[in-house]
Amino acid sequence: MIRVKIPATSANLGPGFDCLGLALQLHNTITLETDQPFQISVTGPYTDGIPADESNLVWKTMCHFWDLIKYPTPSVALTFDNHIPPARGLGSSSAAIVGGLVAANTLAGSRYSKFQLLQVANALEGHPDNVTPALYGGVTLSVPTEKGILPRILTQSPNFKAIVIIPDTLLNTSTARGILPPQVSRKDAVFNISHVGLLIEAFIREDYSLLKEGMRDVLHQDLRAVLIPGLLETLETALQAGAYGAALSGSGPTLLALIPESLKLEVSQSMVNMMGQYGIKAQTIVLDIDPHGTTSSIIS
């Protein structure tokens, strides 16, 4: 039996569009039993809309990997225990892709390194800011190069917690991306580049006072605010309540605040109250940063 544990992720972190992300201590688990009739079981709090047949994204990813390495598709029984909410900006599709690749690679004798798996995951997902932290853990920077995505771990166990505010509405990534213009101004590009630099310094030096300014963005958050009522006001409320920094998680609708543990109640309540003023109910979860990324184990 093989068991794979995959963390949720939050991408962009404000200005780091498609390149910055972090892993969270909220996990999906894949259990794979060999020499069993093909079967997929889905458990956990998020099962609606997740197919239990060959169209399942985890299974399709596994088959893609086995085809890639010319490994015969085995007969297996799979159980997916899902705790990452789908279509909420917490990397559920990346978790499916990364988890499927790691499970398939483990069964095939770990033929691919983590770096090689990242390149396959990025090709399937289309952008690395979720798949890199899902694989490596911590806070990561994904750098596109001629040889593929170069992953850099900025910090594995930072001294802050993450609050995720999860609205009870869905937002597909395609919809959130479709609202963005194909080009940006030089002024906006320079703003985001400089703020990504500041954000990286904040993580490396552990100077979290820089996060408030570092997590500011002009490329996507303001534009996506029309899809998420109260977005900008809720982020500002988090900062006023003492958060180090706050941003839209991925493409949304979940919001992320990085906080000192002592302020978790004040910040979370202020954010939920503000979203409530816009008629949106939301769930709050306080999480540590996952330092390990996806892990696999073989259970005899």
N, C-alpha and C positions, 0 to 999 in steps of 0.2 A: 504494500500500500504506500502511496506517495501522498504527502500532504504539503500544500503550498499556501503560504499566507502572504497576502498582498495588501499594502496600506493604501488608504485614500490619499489623494494629493490635492494641493491647491496651487494653481498656476498663475503666472504673470506677476503676482505680488505687487500690483500697481503698474509701474512703468516697464517691467520686464516681459513685455509681450512676446510670447512664444519661446522664451529662453530661461526664465526663472521659475522655480517651483519648490515646494517643500512637501515632505511626506508626513502624514498624520497617523496617530495611534488609533485608527479606526480601520478595521480590516474585513476583507472578504477572504474566505478559505475555500480552496479546491481540494477535494479528496478524490484520489484516483485508485481504483482497484483493477488489477489486470486479470486476464483470463476469465472475464465475466461477460455475459451477454450485454450488448450495448444498451446503456440506460443513462439518462440524465435526471437527477433529482435536484430541485431547487428549494432551499430552506432559508430561514432567516426572516427579518422584518420586511425585506424587499424582494418579493417574488412576482408581483403583478407585471405582466408584459414581458417577462423573461422566458424565452422559448426553451422547452425541454426536449428539443429534437436537433437534427443536424444543422438547423439554421442558427443555433446558439453561437454567439461570438467567441466564447472560450473554445468550444469544440472546433469551429472553423479555423481559429488561429492555430490550434494544435495540429490539425490536418495540414495546414499550410506549412508549418515547420517540418513535419515528417516528410512532406513532399519535397521540400527544399533540400533535405539531407538524404533523400531517397531511402527513407526508413519505412518498412511496411506498416500500414495503419493497423494498430492492434485493436482487439475487442476489449473494451474497458467499460466499467461502470463509474460514472462521475457524480459527485455531489458538490453543489455550489451553495455555500452558506453565505448569504449576501447581507452585509451590514452597511455598505456604502450606498447611499441613496442615488438612484439613477437620475440623469438629466437635471442635476442640481449644481454642477460646477465643482464636483469633488473627485473627478477622475474615474468615474465608474467604468467607462469604456476602456480607458488606459489600464485599469486594473484587470479587466477581462483579457486584454491582449497580452499584457506582461505575465499575468498568471498562467494563461494558456501556453505561452512560450516556455516559461520556466518548467511547468509540469511536463510538457512534451520533451524538452531537452533532458530533464532528469530521467525520464523513462528510457530515453535513447542512449543513456550513458554519459550525459553532460558533455556532448561533443562541442558545443559552442561556449565560449567564454561570456562573461557578463557584457563585455564591450560589444561582442558580436551580436548578442541578443538585443542590445540597445539599437543597433542599426536596423535589425529586422522589425523591431517594435516601432521605430520611428517611421519606417517605410509604410507600415500598416496604418498607424495612427495619423500620420501627416504632420505632426508637430511634436517636439520632444519635451516641452516643459512639464508635461505630466508623466510621461513614461520614464524619464531619467530619475526623478525622485522616487517613483514607484519601484524601480530596480535598485537604486543605490541608497535610498534613505537620506535623511537630513535635508538641508537646504542646498539646492543644486543650481548650477549654471550650465546650460547646454549650448555649446559653441559649434555652429556648422562649419565644417572644413571640407577640403577636397577628398579627404579620406573618411568622411562621415561625421557623425556627431561626436564631439569631444566633451565628455562629462567632467565637470569639476564640482567637488563637494566643498561648499563654502564653510559649512559647519554641520556637525552631526548631532550634537546635543546642546543646542542653545539654551540659555537660561531665561526662557520665556515660555508661556503657554499660548495656545491658539484657541480663540473662541470662534466657532462657526455658527452662524445664524442661518438656519435652513428654512426658507419660506415654504408654505404648503402649495406652491405653484411650480410647474415644470418650465424649463427653458432649454430648448434644443440648441446645441452648439451651432448648428447650421444657421438657425435663425439669428443668433447673437452675432455670428460672423457676417451674415448678409447685410447687416445694418452699417458695417464699417466701409468707408470709402476706399477705393483701390490705391489712392495716393495720399500722402500727407505732406504738409508744408515743411520746409527746412527748419523753421523756427520750432515746430512741434517735435521734429526728429531730434534736434539738439537738446531740447528740454528733456525728453525721455532718456536719451543716451547719458546725459549728465546725472540724472536721477538714479539710473541703474548703477552708475559708478559709486554714487553715495550710498546706495543700498548695499552694495557689495562690501564697502568699507565698514558699514554698520555691523554686518554679520561677521566679518573676519576679525575686527577689533573688539567685537562684543560691546560696541558703543550704541546701545539701543535708543539713545536720545536722537540719533540721526534717522530713525525709522519714520518718524512723522513726516519729515520733508522728503526722505528718500522714497516713500511709497506713493508720492503724488504722481499722477499720470494725466496726459492730455490726449492720448491716442485712442482710447477705447471706452473708458469708464463713463465720461460725460455722454457719449453717444448711446451707450447701452442703458442709460438712465431712463429713457423713454419706455424701455421694456420692463423696468423694475421700479415701480413707484416708490419714492422715498429713499432710493439708493444713496444719493449724495448726502442727504440730510442725516441718514443713519450712520454713515461713515464719519461725518463730522461730530455727531453725538458721541460716538465711541472715543474719539480723540479728546473731546471735552471731559469725558468721564475718566480719562487717564490712560487710555491705550497708547502703547508705543507707536503703533501705526495701524492703519486699516485700509482694506481694499476689497474690491469685488473678487470673489474666488473663481478663477478661471473665467468662463464666459457668463457665470451666474446661474441662477439667481442667488446662490449662497453668498453671504458676506463673511469676510475674515478679519479678525482683529488680533494683533499680537500684543500680549499683555503681561505685566507682572502678576504672579499668582494671587497676590493680596487684593487685586482689584477685579477678580473674575465676576463677582456678583454685581458690582456696580456697573461694569461695562456691559455685561450681557443684558441686564435688565434695562439699561438705557436704550440699547439697540432694539430690543424686542418692543419696548414701549413706543419708540419712534415708528417702527414698521406698523405697529397697531394703529397709529394715527392715520396711516394710509390704507387701512382696511386689510392688512396682510397679517395672517397668523404665521408664527414661525417657531421652530424648535431650536433650542440652544444646546450645544455640546461644547464642553471645555476639554481640550485635548493636548497631550504632549506631542512634541515632534518625534516621529519614528526615526531612530538612528540607523536602522538596519536595512530598510527596504524589503524587497520580496525575499522570503526564505523558503527553502524546501527541505523536507526530511523524508527519509525512507523508513517506514514503520514495518517491522517484521511481524 
